[in-house]
Amino acid sequence: MKPLILNFLDLSTPEGSFARREPDEALIRVDNLGITRGDGIFETAGVIEGVPLALEAHLARFARSASMLDLPEPNLDLWRRVVVDTAHQMADAGVLTGVKFCMTRGIEGEVSAPTGWALGFIADDPTAVRRDGIDVVKLDRGFRHDVAETSPWLLQGAKTLSYAVNKSVLREAERRGATDVIFTSTDGYILEGPSSSLVARIDGVYVTPPPSMGILPGTTQGDIFTCLERRGLATRVDAVKVADLDRADGVWLCSSTRGAAPVRTIDGNAVPLDHAATELINGDLDARRS
């Protein structure tokens, strides 16, 4: 990720405002709760030709995460404008870009307004990943599949800045000779990736686990299902057991900038690569406009 554009927000008033700043400018205090505690939320929207993709879905999830963390309700009109402005400034970049927008609780130990910013960046080129597929391992997340219902204070399903675990599992995947992870529940259900949603094709139906299982409602996954349904292909949001995934004839990890990355091995076992389906899905994704 290479930073290109930074807009910093002033959230001290209900209407708020934002201003262009330099990406390498020092703006965050070291006692900001986003830094010291990971106490904040974020979203990342892919951008094509200066247009942020699935923006309304990202904003809705941003507001949902804020509510789960008891953060002040974000002014979505302000956040919409700052994301659009940031994306527009990268319209001529000529490469795949994205906008990451963040809000923290503010300064630790003080009565403070939230801190917010939107960072425009050059994303990694997904061409090779989409073509060749990825090797993944299944790792236990340590919770039952119903943790969001039994223990909502654990914030499963909120997109927070607390990403230490997500980074840790990727290092564990690397130690096992893989590049990505599929989380499983302690009671044998498939969940999601550390920064992606899972879509599997099982018995001819494209299936993804439901957000009620403590996972993020995937914005890219939502767009994929919309596109598949328009083409007359069957989709379903439903629980997927580990044994069900073993029967899949196609598995994809889906995210805003990478699109649909086909999985070629799980725990060293080969998964069929359907290049035609992958190209169809990513072609539809790349054609999106907000």
C-alpha positions in Angstrom: 0.0 0.0 0.0 1.5 3.3 -1.1 -0.2 6.5 0.4 -1.2 9.1 -2.2 -3.9 11.4 -0.7 -4.8 12.3 2.8 -7.9 14.2 4.0 -8.0 14.9 7.8 -11.4 15.5 9.4 -12.4 17.9 12.1 -15.1 16.1 14.1 -15.4 18.7 16.9 -18.8 19.8 15.7 -21.8 17.7 14.5 -21.5 18.8 10.9 -17.7 18.4 10.8 -15.3 19.3 8.0 -12.2 18.0 6.3 -9.0 19.4 4.7 -6.3 18.1 2.5 -3.0 17.2 4.3 0.2 15.6 3.3 0.3 11.8 3.8 3.6 11.9 5.6 2.6 14.8 7.9 2.5 14.1 11.7 -1.1 14.5 12.7 -2.0 11.8 15.3 -1.1 12.3 19.0 0.7 9.4 20.6 -2.0 9.2 23.3 -4.7 8.7 20.7 -6.9 5.7 21.6 -6.7 4.4 18.1 -2.9 4.0 18.6 -2.7 3.0 22.3 -5.8 0.7 22.4 -6.9 0.1 18.8 -10.1 1.8 19.9 -11.6 2.8 16.6 -13.1 1.6 13.3 -12.2 1.7 9.7 -13.4 0.7 6.2 -11.5 0.3 2.9 -13.2 1.0 -0.4 -11.8 0.0 -3.7 -11.6 2.8 -6.3 -11.8 2.5 -10.1 -11.2 5.6 -12.2 -11.8 7.9 -9.2 -15.1 6.2 -8.2 -15.3 4.5 -4.8 -17.0 1.1 -5.0 -19.8 -0.1 -2.8 -19.6 3.2 -1.0 -23.1 3.0 0.6 -22.4 -0.5 1.9 -19.1 0.6 3.4 -20.8 3.6 5.1 -23.6 1.4 6.5 -21.0 -1.0 7.9 -19.0 2.0 9.3 -22.1 3.2 11.2 -22.8 -0.3 12.4 -19.2 -0.7 13.8 -19.5 2.7 15.5 -22.7 1.6 17.2 -21.2 -1.7 18.3 -18.2 0.2 19.9 -20.5 2.9 21.4 -18.6 5.6 19.4 -20.4 8.8 18.4 -22.7 8.3 15.5 -20.8 9.2 12.3 -22.2 11.9 10.1 -22.4 9.8 7.0 -22.9 12.7 4.7 -19.6 14.1 5.8 -17.8 10.7 5.5 -19.4 10.2 2.1 -18.0 13.5 0.9 -14.5 12.9 2.2 -14.3 9.4 0.6 -15.6 10.7 -2.7 -13.2 13.6 -2.6 -10.2 11.4 -1.8 -11.1 8.9 -4.5 -11.7 11.7 -7.1 -8.2 13.1 -6.5 -6.8 9.7 -7.6 -8.8 9.5 -10.8 -5.7 9.8 -13.0 -3.5 7.5 -11.0 -3.7 4.8 -13.8 -3.5 2.0 -11.3 -5.8 0.2 -8.8 -6.4 2.5 -5.8 -8.4 2.5 -2.6 -9.6 4.7 0.2 -9.2 3.7 3.8 -11.2 5.8 6.2 -10.8 5.6 10.0 -12.4 7.0 13.1 -10.9 6.6 16.6 -12.4 7.5 20.0 -9.9 10.3 20.4 -7.4 11.2 23.1 -7.0 8.9 26.1 -7.8 10.4 29.4 -9.5 13.5 28.0 -13.0 14.6 26.9 -12.2 14.5 23.3 -13.8 14.6 19.9 -13.2 11.5 17.7 -10.3 11.6 15.3 -10.9 10.8 11.7 -9.1 10.7 8.3 -9.4 9.2 4.8 -6.3 7.9 3.1 -6.1 7.3 -0.6 -3.5 4.7 -1.6 -2.2 2.6 -4.5 -3.3 -1.0 -3.9 -1.4 -4.2 -4.7 -2.0 -5.5 -8.2 -4.4 -8.5 -7.9 -3.7 -9.9 -11.4 -1.4 -12.7 -10.3 -3.5 -13.7 -7.4 -6.7 -13.9 -9.4 -4.9 -15.9 -12.1 -2.9 -18.3 -9.9 -5.0 -18.6 -6.8 -3.8 -18.6 -3.2 -2.8 -21.2 -0.6 -4.7 -21.0 2.7 -4.8 -22.8 6.0 -7.8 -23.1 8.4 -7.1 -21.7 11.9 -9.4 -21.8 14.9 -10.7 -18.4 15.9 -11.3 -19.6 19.4 -15.1 -18.9 19.6 -18.3 -20.8 18.9 -20.2 -19.8 15.8 -22.9 -18.1 17.9 -20.4 -15.8 19.8 -22.0 -12.6 18.4 -25.3 -13.6 20.1 -23.9 -15.0 23.4 -21.1 -12.5 23.9 -21.7 -9.3 22.0 -19.1 -7.4 24.1 -16.4 -9.3 22.2 -17.3 -7.2 19.2 -17.1 -10.0 16.7 -18.5 -8.6 13.4 -17.3 -5.0 14.0 -14.5 -3.7 11.8 -12.1 -2.3 14.4 -8.6 -1.0 14.3 -7.6 -3.9 16.6 -5.8 -6.0 14.0 -3.1 -7.7 16.0 -4.8 -11.1 15.8 -5.4 -10.7 12.1 -1.8 -10.0 11.5 -0.7 -12.8 13.7 -2.7 -15.4 11.8 -1.1 -14.3 8.5 2.3 -14.9 10.0 1.2 -18.3 11.2 -0.1 -19.0 7.7 3.3 -18.1 6.3 5.0 -20.4 8.8 2.8 -23.2 7.4 3.7 -22.4 3.8 0.5 -20.5 3.0 -0.5 -16.9 2.3 -3.9 -16.5 3.8 -6.3 -17.9 6.4 -9.9 -19.2 6.7 -11.1 -18.8 10.3 -13.1 -21.7 11.8 -15.3 -21.7 14.9 -14.6 -24.1 17.9 -17.7 -26.0 17.0 -16.8 -26.7 13.4 -18.1 -23.9 11.2 -16.4 -21.9 8.5 -16.3 -18.1 9.2 -14.2 -15.7 7.1 -10.7 -14.6 6.3 -8.7 -12.1 8.5 -9.5 -9.4 5.9 -11.9 -11.1 3.5 -15.3 -12.8 3.1 -15.5 -16.4 2.0 -17.6 -17.6 -0.9 -17.7 -21.4 -1.7 -19.6 -23.2 -4.5 -21.1 -26.3 -3.0 -23.5 -28.5 -5.0 -23.8 -25.8 -7.7 -24.8 -23.0 -5.2 -22.5 -20.1 -4.2 -22.7 -19.9 -0.4 -21.3 -17.5 2.2 -21.7 -17.7 6.0 -24.2 -15.2 7.6 -23.1 -12.1 9.6 -25.0 -13.5 12.6 -22.0 -15.9 13.1 -19.9 -12.9 14.2 -18.4 -12.1 10.9 -18.3 -8.9 8.9 -21.1 -8.4 6.3 -18.9 -8.5 3.2 -19.4 -5.5 0.8 -17.6 -7.3 -2.0 -19.4 -10.5 -1.3 -22.7 -8.7 -1.5 -21.8 -7.3 -4.9 -20.7 -10.7 -6.1 -24.0 -12.3 -5.1 -25.9 -9.5 -6.8 -23.9 -10.1 -10.0 -24.3 -13.9 -9.8 -28.1 -13.6 -9.3 -28.4 -11.3 -12.3 -26.8 -14.0 -14.3 -29.3 -16.6 -13.0 -26.8 -18.4 -10.8 -27.9 -19.7 -7.4 -26.6 -18.1 -4.2 -27.3 -18.7 -0.5 -26.3 -17.1 2.8 -26.1 -20.0 5.1 -23.9 -21.7 7.7 -21.0 -23.7 6.2 -19.5 -26.5 8.2 -15.9 -27.5 7.8 -17.0 -30.8 6.2 -19.2 -28.8 3.7 -16.1 -26.9 2.6 -14.3 -30.1 1.8 -17.0 -30.8 -0.8 -16.7 -27.4 -2.5 -15.7 -27.3 -6.2 -14.6 -23.6 -5.9 -13.6 -21.3 -3.0 -12.9 -17.6 -3.1 -11.7 -15.1 -0.5 -13.2 -11.7 -1.4 -12.1 -8.2 -0.5 -12.4 -4.6 -1.7 -9.1 -4.2 -3.5 -8.2 -7.8 -4.4 -11.7 -8.8 -5.6 -12.3 -12.5 -5.7 -9.1 -14.5 -5.1 -9.6 -18.2 -5.9 -8.3 -20.7 -3.3 -6.1 -23.4 -4.8 -5.2 -25.3 -1.6 -6.6 -25.6 1.9 -4.2 -27.1 4.4 -2.2 -28.4 1.5 -5.1 -30.1 -0.1 -5.9 -29.1 -3.7 -9.1 -27.1 -4.4 -10.4 -27.0 -8.0 -9.6 -23.7 -9.7 -12.5 -22.5 -11.9 -10.8 -19.8 -14.0 -13.9 -19.1 -16.0 -16.0 -18.4 -12.9 -13.2 -16.3 -11.4 -12.9 -14.2 -14.5 -16.7 -13.7 -14.7 -16.9 -12.7 -11.0 -13.9 -10.3 -11.2 -15.1 -8.9 -14.5 -18.4 -8.0 -12.9 -16.7 -6.5 -9.9 -14.4 -4.4 -12.0 -17.3 -3.0 -13.9 -19.0 -1.6 -10.8 -19.7 2.0 -10.2 -21.3 3.6 -7.1 
